Amino acid sequence: MTSSYRYFPNLITHSECDKILNDLPEPNYSRAPAIDRTIEKVPLNTWYKMEKVPIRIELEASDFIKSKLIERLDTDFSVVKDRMYITKYNKDEYCEPHHDPSEDTIIIQLNSEYKGGLFTLNNTAIEMYKGDAVLFSNYNNLHGVRKIKQGTRSSLALWVNFDK
């Protein structure tokens, strides 16, 4: 399977990444509920565990992030459920390859203080650095994250559909 994607180095600055992470509530790993999104509605601003990722929080999609993307993409898009997702992976955690429930996905890497944990698209590693983003179709691409060897990896995802 061929991987087709667009890569955006430095979509957001390091200080913008830090602000996003610093504005989040601290996750409580032992008290985060396990949620099956197919049968339960996920509350905003609450860290939770799910079948594909170790722990994540859903937030209202940021107008700032959307405007940065529109500048680079030069086209408009809609964000599924107007939400963005921040996921944290600690040592030995990973994400199995999967599709998201949208036409396309945008992943923004929010930090670089970890080892391992490479983002994959159709099992091909894509090295991303703090502030970088990747855009890909969910039509023919499986994406995931390889096992973290050290530190904590934080990334932001937006599920998007391009307006036709």
N, C-alpha and C positions, 0 to 999 in steps of 0.2 A: 504494500500500500504506500503510495507516494504522499509525503507530507507537504501540504500547501499552506503557507501561513505568511503573515506580514509581521515584521519585527520592528519595534519602535524603540530605539535606544533613548534613554533619558526622557521618557514621556513626562515624568514628573521628577522634580529635584529631590535630592537626598533629604533636605529639610522638610519638603512636603510629605515625603514618606514617613519621616519621624513624627510629624504632626498627626498624621492619620493614626499611627500606632499609639502615640501618647494620649490621644483623645478617647481611646477605647477603654471600657472597664476591664479590669484584670480578670482573666478567666479563672474560675475555680474548677479545676479538673475533677475533683472528687464529688462536687455537687452539681456539675453540669448534667442536665437531663439528657437521656437518649431519646431521640425523636425520629419517628418514621414519617417522613414528609408526605408519603402517599396517603396517610390516614389522619395526620395531625397538622394543624396550622402552626407554623413556626412564628413565635413572637419576635418582634423587632427588638434589637438591642439586648439580646440574651444569648450567652454562649451556650452551645449545645453540642452533643455528640450525635453522629449519624453513621449509617452503614458504610459510606465511602471515605469519610475523612475523620481524623481524630477529634478535632474540636473546631467549631466555627461560630461566627456571629453574623446575623443578617442585619443590614442597616439600610436606611433609605438611600437610594442612589444619589451620590454627590453631584450637584450641579457643576462644581469645580472639576471633577474627574470627567464628567460628560463634555464640558467645554474644551478641555485639553484634547480629548479624543476627536471631537468635531474639527478642531484646528488641524490636526494631523491627517485625518481621514478625508477631509473636505467633502463630507456627506453626512446627512442626518441619519439617525437610527433611533429605535425605541429600546428601552431597557425592560426586560421581562419583569413584571410585578413591581417595577420601579425600585428594585432592590439590588444591593451589591453585597458580596460575601467575602469576609476575611477569614482565612483559615490559617491555623498554626499547626506546625508539625514539630514535635520534639524528637530526640534521639530514638532511633529504631522505628519511627512512624513513617508511613508512606501512603500513597493513594493509588489504588488499582486503576488501570486504564478504563475510561468510560466516556460516554457522550453526555452532554448537558441538554436540558429541554428547551433549546433555542436554536435558531439558525446558526448563530456564531457565538463564540466566547472570546472575551478579552481577559487576559491574565496580566496583572501588574505585580512585579516583584517588589516587596516593601522593605526588605533588608538583605544583608549579605553576610551576617554574622553566624554562619553555619557551614558545615561541610557535608558533602553528599547532597541528597535531595534535589537532584537535577529534574527539571521539568521535562516531560517526554511527550512527543506527538508521534503516534504510530510507532512507539518503541524507539524513536530516535531522540537522543538527548539534545536539548536546546539550552545552552548556557545563558542564563539571565542574570543581570546585575541589578542592584538596587535602583529603582526608578524605571527600569526597562519594562516594556509590554510586548505581548504577542497576541495577535488576532488570528483566529482560525475558524473554519467551518466545522460544525458538528455533523454535517452530512456524511462525510467519509473519513473522519479523523477520530481516533481514540486518544485521549490525553490522560496523563497521570503525573505522579511525583515519585521518584525513586527514594529509597530508604535514607533517612537522615542519619549521618554518622556522628555528628557533633553539633550542639547548639540548637537553636529554634529557627525554623523557616516560616516567614509570614508572607502571605500573598493575598491579593485582592482579585476577585473575579466579578465580571459583569456578563450576564447572559443577554445578548442583543439580537435584534432583528433589524435588518436594514429596510428602510421605507422604500418601496418600489415606485 
